[in-house]
């Protein structure tokens, strides 16, 4: 997480107007809320000390039968910390990563100059903007020609991360990552989805909802999904989340289902095919659509309350129209909450 600014509460002493002419103390300014949960991360020494000429990095990795993994991170990011201290702390994951990839770490807000695979010269932060990086960590797996093999937008827990490494390793990737995950038993089991009162009941004519001028919040989930269970038990079991979702037409879909629906574009389809069209790979994935049917933002990683609520607020408030950088919106939102005297706990 980018660091947030500190506010100083100042008590103002004013002259009273009572008949005794006494000085009166004005109402004190609210105490600034705390910013809790940020984590500084020490990245492994075995990450590549790159000159940031990415085509050279790709060629050097290929010569050693490895590929390049570009990691976008930022200061104070608890999800980046989880990647290092939870995922890479597992011996098999570290060994797999070191054997198959050269890791090039880039700062989402960094000013170091780099040369892209295509030869463009720009700063780290300009490169992140060009790639529309909205979450950290974001991981880009490149093949021997510098082509993108797989992109992970945000933190994924160890099991899914290990599968991603297997898929993206040299000579190992399948044609379709969704099919790969299904083959490795991440497809739905025989259980049922955990419902919520704010989810609309089927049938789902999403084009009609768009025609009414409503925004959509589409939750792609699957049965027997630990990460879906965490989403429901944590961020969704919160009054502030429910309040924000009240500003959307919220729909829960089993991403592997043959259930029919009408898409926002007015196309009759089924959930499985629509999820494939939208390139939904992970459960849960939350996609927010504007009132004119365009995708605003999606969350396809493991997020806590503050970030889930911020994604919803980003769309519901219309902030996306004037602030294309979601991370900057996060900082401004955290500042505003703290200025009201409330704590911001980003890892809760």
C-alpha positions in Angstrom: 0.0 0.0 0.0 1.1 3.5 -0.7 1.7 5.4 2.5 -1.0 7.8 3.6 -0.5 11.3 4.8 -0.6 12.1 8.5 -3.0 14.6 9.8 -2.4 16.7 12.9 -5.4 17.5 15.1 -5.1 21.1 16.4 -7.2 22.3 19.3 -8.3 25.9 18.7 -8.8 28.3 21.7 -11.4 30.9 21.0 -12.7 33.9 23.0 -16.1 33.2 24.5 -19.1 35.5 24.0 -20.8 34.8 27.4 -21.7 37.6 29.7 -18.7 36.8 31.9 -16.3 37.3 29.1 -14.7 34.0 29.9 -12.6 32.1 27.4 -14.3 29.0 26.0 -12.6 26.0 24.5 -14.0 25.2 21.1 -15.0 21.7 20.2 -11.7 19.8 19.7 -10.9 18.7 16.2 -11.5 14.9 15.8 -8.6 12.7 16.5 -7.0 11.3 13.4 -7.7 7.7 12.9 -4.8 5.2 12.7 -3.6 3.4 9.7 -3.1 -0.2 10.6 -2.0 -3.3 8.7 0.6 -2.0 6.4 3.6 -4.2 6.1 7.1 -3.5 5.0 8.6 -6.4 3.0 12.1 -7.6 2.5 12.2 -9.2 -0.9 14.5 -12.2 -1.3 18.1 -11.6 -2.3 17.8 -14.2 -5.1 15.4 -11.9 -7.1 17.3 -10.8 -10.2 19.4 -7.6 -9.9 18.2 -6.4 -13.3 19.4 -3.5 -15.4 15.7 -3.2 -16.4 16.2 -3.9 -20.0 13.5 -6.5 -20.2 14.3 -8.0 -23.6 17.7 -8.8 -22.2 16.2 -10.3 -19.1 14.0 -12.5 -21.2 16.9 -13.7 -23.4 19.1 -14.3 -20.4 16.4 -16.4 -18.7 15.7 -18.4 -21.8 19.4 -19.2 -22.1 19.2 -20.8 -18.7 15.9 -22.6 -19.5 13.9 -20.2 -17.3 11.3 -17.5 -17.9 10.9 -14.0 -16.6 8.4 -13.1 -13.9 7.7 -9.4 -13.4 6.5 -8.5 -9.9 4.8 -5.1 -9.3 4.8 -4.2 -5.7 4.5 -1.1 -3.5 5.6 0.1 -0.1 3.6 -1.0 2.8 1.5 -3.5 0.8 0.3 -6.3 3.1 -0.6 -8.5 0.1 3.0 -8.2 -1.2 4.1 -9.2 2.3 1.8 -12.2 2.2 3.3 -13.3 -1.1 6.8 -13.3 0.4 6.1 -14.5 4.0 3.3 -17.0 3.3 3.8 -18.2 -0.3 7.6 -18.0 -0.7 8.2 -19.3 2.8 7.0 -22.7 1.6 10.0 -24.6 0.5 8.5 -26.3 -2.5 7.1 -23.0 -3.9 10.5 -21.2 -3.5 12.3 -24.0 -5.1 9.9 -24.1 -8.0 10.0 -20.4 -8.5 13.8 -20.2 -8.4 14.2 -23.2 -10.8 11.8 -21.9 -13.4 11.9 -18.1 -13.3 14.0 -15.0 -13.0 12.0 -12.6 -10.8 12.3 -8.9 -11.7 10.7 -6.7 -9.1 9.2 -3.3 -10.1 7.8 -0.6 -7.8 4.3 0.5 -8.8 5.3 4.1 -7.9 9.0 3.8 -8.9 11.0 6.3 -10.9 13.7 3.9 -12.2 14.0 3.9 -16.0 13.4 0.7 -17.8 13.2 -0.5 -21.4 10.2 -2.7 -22.2 10.4 -5.9 -24.3 9.2 -3.8 -27.2 11.9 -1.2 -26.7 9.9 1.6 -25.1 11.8 3.7 -22.5 9.8 4.7 -19.5 9.7 4.7 -15.7 8.4 1.9 -13.6 5.2 3.8 -12.7 4.6 4.7 -16.4 5.1 1.1 -17.3 2.5 0.1 -14.6 0.1 2.6 -16.0 0.5 1.4 -19.5 -0.3 -2.1 -18.3 -3.2 -0.9 -16.2 -1.8 -2.4 -13.0 -4.5 -1.7 -10.3 -3.5 -4.1 -7.6 -0.3 -5.2 -5.9 1.2 -7.6 -6.2 0.6 -8.0 -9.9 2.6 -10.8 -11.5 3.3 -11.0 -15.3 4.8 -14.3 -16.5 6.6 -13.9 -19.8 7.7 -16.7 -22.2 11.0 -16.9 -24.2 9.8 -14.3 -26.8 8.6 -11.9 -24.1 4.9 -12.8 -24.7 2.6 -12.7 -21.7 1.7 -16.3 -20.6 -0.2 -15.5 -17.5 -1.1 -12.5 -15.4 -2.1 -12.6 -11.7 -3.8 -9.4 -10.5 -3.3 -9.4 -6.8 -2.4 -11.9 -4.1 -3.5 -15.6 -4.5 -2.9 -18.1 -1.7 -0.2 -20.7 -1.9 -2.1 -23.6 -3.5 -3.3 -21.4 -6.4 0.1 -19.8 -6.7 1.8 -23.1 -6.9 -0.5 -24.1 -9.7 0.2 -20.8 -11.5 3.9 -21.5 -11.4 3.4 -25.0 -12.9 1.3 -23.6 -15.7 3.6 -20.7 -16.5 6.9 -22.7 -16.4 8.8 -23.2 -19.6 7.1 -25.8 -21.8 4.3 -26.4 -19.3 1.5 -24.0 -20.0 -1.8 -25.3 -21.3 -3.7 -23.8 -24.1 -6.3 -22.3 -21.7 -5.7 -21.5 -18.0 -9.3 -22.1 -17.1 -9.1 -25.6 -18.6 -5.8 -26.1 -16.7 -7.4 -25.2 -13.4 -10.4 -27.4 -14.1 -8.1 -30.3 -14.8 -6.4 -29.7 -11.5 -9.6 -30.0 -9.6 -10.2 -26.3 -8.9 -13.5 -26.7 -10.8 -16.7 -26.8 -8.7 -17.4 -29.7 -6.4 -20.8 -31.0 -5.4 -21.5 -28.5 -2.7 -23.6 -25.4 -3.0 -22.8 -21.7 -3.1 -23.1 -19.7 0.1 -25.9 -17.2 -0.6 -26.5 -13.7 0.8 -29.7 -11.6 1.2 -28.4 -8.9 -1.2 -28.0 -11.3 -4.1 -30.8 -11.0 -6.7 -32.7 -14.2 -7.5 -32.7 -15.7 -11.0 -33.6 -15.5 -13.8 -31.0 -12.8 -14.6 -31.7 -10.4 -17.4 -28.7 -8.1 -16.9 -29.5 -6.1 -20.0 -32.8 -5.1 -18.5 -31.0 -4.0 -15.3 -28.6 -1.9 -17.4 -31.6 -0.4 -19.2 -32.9 0.7 -15.9 -29.7 2.6 -15.2 -28.3 0.4 -12.5 -24.7 -0.7 -11.9 -24.0 -4.4 -11.6 -21.9 -6.3 -9.2 -21.3 -9.8 -10.5 -19.9 -12.4 -8.1 -18.4 -15.4 -9.9 -17.9 -18.2 -7.4 -17.9 -22.0 -7.2 -18.8 -24.7 -4.8 -16.3 -26.1 -2.3 -14.2 -22.9 -2.6 -12.2 -21.9 0.5 -11.5 -18.4 -0.8 -15.2 -17.9 -1.5 -16.0 -19.0 2.1 -13.4 -16.4 3.3 -15.1 -13.7 1.2 -18.5 -14.5 2.7 -17.3 -14.9 6.3 -15.2 -11.7 6.2 -15.8 -8.8 3.8 -19.4 -9.8 2.9 -20.4 -10.3 6.5 -20.1 -6.6 7.2 -22.7 -3.9 7.4 -20.6 -1.4 5.4 -20.2 -3.9 2.6 -23.9 -4.6 2.5 -24.6 -0.8 2.5 -22.3 -0.4 -0.5 -23.7 -3.4 -2.3 -27.2 -1.8 -1.9 -26.1 0.6 -4.6 -25.7 -2.2 -7.1 -27.8 -5.0 -8.6 -25.7 -7.8 -7.1 -25.7 -11.3 -8.7 -24.0 -14.4 -7.6 -23.1 -17.0 -10.3 -21.5 -20.4 -10.3 -18.8 -19.9 -12.9 -19.1 -23.4 -14.2 -22.9 -23.5 -14.4 -25.0 -24.0 -17.5 -27.6 -21.6 -16.0 -29.0 -19.3 -18.7 -28.9 -15.5 -18.5 -29.0 -12.3 -20.6 -25.6 -10.6 -20.5 -25.3 -6.8 -20.1 -24.9 -6.6 -23.9 -28.2 -8.3 -24.4 -26.8 -11.7 -25.5 -28.6 -14.9 -24.4 -25.9 -17.2 -23.0 -25.1 -19.4 -20.0 -22.9 -18.6 -17.0 -20.0 -20.9 -18.1 -19.7 -19.4 -21.5 -20.1 -15.8 -20.3 -17.4 -16.4 -17.7 -15.1 -17.7 -20.4 -15.9 -14.7 -22.6 -15.0 -12.4 -19.7 -11.8 -14.4 -19.0 -12.8 -15.3 -15.5 -10.2 -17.7 -14.2 -10.5 -17.6 -10.4 -13.2 -18.1 -7.8 -14.2 -15.7 -6.4 -14.0 -13.0 -9.1 -16.1 -9.8 -8.6 -16.7 -7.7 -11.7 -18.4 -4.3 -11.5 -20.2 -2.9 -14.5 -21.3 0.7 -15.0 -24.9 1.7 -15.7 -24.0 1.7 -19.4 -22.8 -1.9 -19.3 -19.1 -1.4 -19.4 -16.7 -3.1 -17.0 -15.3 -0.7 -14.4 -13.0 -2.9 -12.4 -12.7 -6.5 -11.2 -11.3 -8.2 -8.2 -9.9 -11.6 -8.8 -7.6 -12.0 -5.8 -7.7 -12.5 -2.1 -8.8 -9.2 -0.6 -9.8 -8.1 2.9 -12.7 -5.8 4.0 -11.1 -2.4 3.3 -10.1 -3.3 -0.2 -13.3 -5.0 -1.1 -15.3 -2.0 0.2 -13.0 0.3 -1.7 -13.5 -1.5 -5.0 -17.3 -1.2 -4.5 -17.0 2.5 -3.5 -14.7 3.2 -6.5 -17.5 2.2 -8.8 -20.6 3.3 -6.7 -19.3 6.8 -6.1 -18.3 7.4 -9.7 -14.7 8.1 -8.8 -13.5 5.9 -11.6 -14.7 8.6 -14.1 -12.1 11.1 -12.8 -9.5 8.9 -11.1 -8.3 6.0 -13.4 -5.7 5.0 -10.8 -7.4 2.7 -8.2 -4.4 2.8 -5.9 -4.6 6.6 -5.7 -8.3 6.4 -4.9 -7.4 3.9 -2.1 -5.0 6.5 -0.6 -7.6 9.3 -0.8 -10.3 7.1 0.7 -8.0 6.1 3.6 -7.1 9.7 4.2 -10.8 10.7 4.3 -11.7 7.9 6.7 -8.9 8.8 9.1 -9.7 12.5 9.0 -13.1 11.5 10.4 -11.3 9.9 13.4 -11.9 6.3 12.2 -9.1 3.7 11.9 -8.2 2.2 8.6 -7.3 -1.5 9.1 -6.2 -2.8 5.7 -5.5 -6.4 6.8 -8.8 -7.2 8.5 
